[in-house]
Amino acid sequence: MIVIDTSALIAILREEPEKARFEQVIADANGRLVCAVSVFEAAMVTIGRSATDTGDGLDAVLRAMGVEIAPFDADLAAIARDAFIRFGKGRHPAGLNMGDCASYALAKSLDLPLLFKGGDFSRTDVTPALA
């Protein structure tokens, strides 16, 4: 079971060089979760760059990969707040933003590895899905 961050979703949707590797990790996982906040963040990125995108492509990718959307509840909000205090932008070299903190919270709350692109999360105590 893994948690997927917005950065990995965007890399897949934009067909970035990491796409095939990310898709393989997702396919090999025995379960896939993404935080509802991350789905909204990914939709904002894709819709914001196109006058015609409605987010349907994102929905299709999530369905095709068998990704379950986890709600962002009060417990996750508390963990995300702590993540921002510890690793947030302007406070720590990791520079986590709101969406990052939501992904971090879901991964930490379930003690699951996080699939992400970039170096921000590697500066935290979250377990990466890629070694």
N, C-alpha and C positions, 0 to 999 in steps of 0.2 A: 504494500500500500504506500502511495506517495501523495504529496500535496504539490500542486502545480502553481507556480507564481505567474503573475501577469506577464513578466518578461519572457518566459518560455512560451506562453500562448502567442504573444506578438511575434516572436521569432518563427513560430510555425506558420502563422497567418501570412507573414510577409515573405515566407520562403527564404529566410536567412540561412547562412551556412550551417547553423546548428540544427536546422529543421529535422533532418533524417535521424540524427543522434537522439534528439528529444523525443521524436515519435517512437523510436525503438525502446527507449527507457519507459515511456508511457505504456507501450504495448506489452512490455515484459512485466510490468507491475501487476500484482494481484488485486489491485484496487486503485482508483484514481479519484482524488478530491481536489476541488478548487473552492476557494472562499467566494461567496456571493459578491463581496466587495471587489475581488479580482476580476470577476466576470464583468461587472459594471465598468471597472477601470479599462479593461481591454476593449469593451464596446466604445467607450469614450475615445480611445486612441484611434480605433479603426473608423468609426463614424466621423470623427473630427477631421479626418484627412480626405474625406470624400463627400461630395454633395449628394451622392445617390446611395451610399452604404447605409443599410438599416440595422446592421448587426446580424443579419441572417447567416452570413458566412461563419461567424463566430459560433453561433448556435449549432450549425451543422457540424463544425469541427468537434465541438464538445460532445455531441451525440455520437459521432463516428468513433471517437476515442473511448466512449463509455465513461465519461467523466461525471461524477456526482457533484452537484453544487451544494456546498455546506452553508447553512445560514450563519450570519454574523450576529451573535447574541451577546448578552451582557457579560458572560464569562470570557468570550473572545475579546470583547471590548476592553476588559480589564487587563488581559495579557498584552493586547496591542498597545495600550497606554504605557505599560511597563516597558515594552520593547522600544517605544519612542523615547522614553526617559533614558534608557540605557544606550540605544543605538541610533537615535533619530538624527535627521538632517540638522546640522548646526550644533549638534551635541556630541557627536561621535564620528570617527572616520567612515563608518559604514554608511552614514547618511540616509537611513531608511525614511521613505515617505509614507503617507497614509496607507496606500495600497500594499507596500512592502510590509508594514507592521501588521496588516490583516493576514497576509500569507504566513508571516512568521508566527502569529498567534495560533493559527489553525495547526500548523506543523508542530509547534511546541505543545499545544494542548493534547495532542494525540500521540506525541513522541514519534512522529513520522519524518522521514527525509523530505526535503524540499527541492523541487526541480526549478532551477532559475538560470538566467543568463546574467553575466556580469560578475563583478567582484564584491558588490555590497554585502551580500549575505555571508560571504566567506569571512567577513570581519565580525561576525556574530557567533553565537554558540549554537546555531541551528545546524542540524545534520544535513549535508548536501546529498541529493540523490545521485549526483555524478561525483566520482572521486577525482 
